[in-house]
Amino acid sequence: MVDYHAANQSYQYGPSSAGNGAGGGGSMGDYMAQEDDWDRDLLLDPAWEKQQRKTFTAWCNSHLRKAGTQIENIDEDFRDGLKLMLLLEVISGERLPKPERGKMRVHKINNVNKALDFIASKGVKLVSIGAEEIVDGNAKMTLGMIWTIILRFAIQDISVEETSAKEGLLLWCQRKTAPYKNVNVQNFHISWKDGLAFNALIHRHRPELIEYDKLRKDDPVTNLNNAFEVAEKYLDIPKMLDAEDIVNTARPDEKAIMTYVSSFYHAFSGAQKAETAANRICKVLAVNQENEHLMEDYEKLASDLLEWIQRTIPWLEDRVPQKAIQEMQQKLEDFRDYRRVHKPPKVQEKCQLEINFNTLQTKLRLSNRPAFMPSEGKMVSDINNGWQHLEQAEKGYEEWLLNEIRRLERLDHLAEKFRQKASIHEAWTDGKEAMLKHRDYETATLSDIKALIRKHEAFESDLAAHQDRVEQIAAIAQELNELDYYDSHNVNTPDGLQEGPGQPHSPIPPLCIYAKHSLQSSGVGGWAGRGWGRLSPLSLCGLARRFPRPGWGDLGPALLVW
């Protein structure tokens, strides 16, 4: 509660060094402990009182205007306690008890007491300041009360490197003005007389407002007016002092200067806080924008990758056999080109997609934002499933390609072998048909017949020797058919075979039979008949075992050899 002492007690005002209220601190108490005790009957220095009146009035109005009001005379306008209570509500942001609206002295005293009680609740011990004196318009008491309010709500909470209140404010000023020539802030009176310190504070925070290099130390009035006008116009700091009052005073009032400087501190720290908040908002917006870009990049990358997978899989599943090995080798080359050129970038895209997704989810989690849910069908699991299907198709395609190439290589090898053997056999059969059709036996003598017999016996031996070769050719032809050789038609109807009604057949075996029959019925004599009679049809033409016969591809181990 407020301590109301007798009128003849010593006058003190300010927070007690023992106060531990909200925002109270040792530095504040220490500072106030150093304040001179002023006897209530002593008057303030007129110059100081003038400076305090102007500064404190401007400071109060800088806050009261937020509530749509102001004061004209600091001695008179707080006497009923109404604007005093309003001032405390504005600067504290708290509600005070409802004021009394009566015009009587007791109503005014009660209102002022409510204000003083509120000040005391903030850890400020008021000494020698009573409600009656404020109601009576005691200028000294009123100024002391306002200074106490300024200390508590404008200066006490200033903290710079473990110093607070007056020392903190002084250290802040020293740090901010240190780089400037002709400025040496050591106190809150003489150090500010030339106006350079005020201009340095403004220039340090808003260099575009002050042309500091053009200021002259020997022109303090101009310097002070420049700083005060710029502060009022651009920083919303009302003019609290007149330049002439400061210059013409040997030692400007410390409380007035501190009050004025604290307004600069709060203006710039408020701007800094606003800038910090704005930077924080910008950072949040930048993070959100970055997250949105990551989401868009993920969606696009996922769409492109899925489209490529869906376009590539049908190509890998197209396994129509080709007739020529060159065509299959081209397919194999295309497949190798796919693996070497086209697939690696997609592998990188898939990895980048997963990295982006994980990075995005981490960013969202750290900023307490909902997790990112990709569009339907574009989850990482969907990408992985599509990729797995792709690799399965790729593996199957490669195996099919290699098997097909091996098959075609085998076919080419067999076909070449078939052609070589068939060519050799066809060369052997060349002229045999003409020989068998020859009718030289009709005019042959006995010795000629014997020669023919020996010739047929030699032919029989030669024909038997070729039987294994023909069976090999037939086996090759059968394998070519089983392996679906594209030129199987020519394999099944080689040269030396003539198409008959229904199936192909060889002309040589019938000619052999015909020759035998012709010799047996040639009429050259019984001896001839007897000579040929001992020759069986198999001995004359052992190849004529099965007629008619199909082509090479259907020949078996017991197939007729010609």
Secondary structure, DSSP 8 states (H G I E B T S, - for coil): --B---TTS-B--S--TT--STT--HHHHHHHHTS--B-TTS---HHHHHHHHHHHHHHHHHHHGGGT---S-TTTTTTTSHHHHHHHHHHH-----------SHHHHHHHHHHHHHHHHHTT---BS--HHHHHTT-HHHHHHHHHHHHIIIIITT-EETTEEHHHHHHHHHHHHHTTSTT----SSSGGGTTSHHHHHHHHHH-GGG--GGG--TT-HHHHHHHHHHHHHHHS-----S-HHHHHTSSS--HHHHHHHHHHHHHHHHHHHHHHHHHHHHHHHHHHHHHHHHHHHHHHHHHHHHHHHHHHHHHHHH-----SSHHHHHHHHHHHHHIIIIIHHHHHHHHHHHHHHHHHHHHHHHHTT-------TT-SHHHHHHHHHHHHHHHHHHHHHHHHHHHHHHHHHHHHHHHHHHHHHHHHHHTTHHHHHH--GGGG--HHHHHHHHHHHHHHHHHHHHHHHHHHHHHHHHHHHHHTT-TTHHHHHS-TT-EE-SSSEE-SHHHHHHHHHHHHHTS-S-HHHHHHHHTS-HHHH-TTTTSSS---GGG--TT----
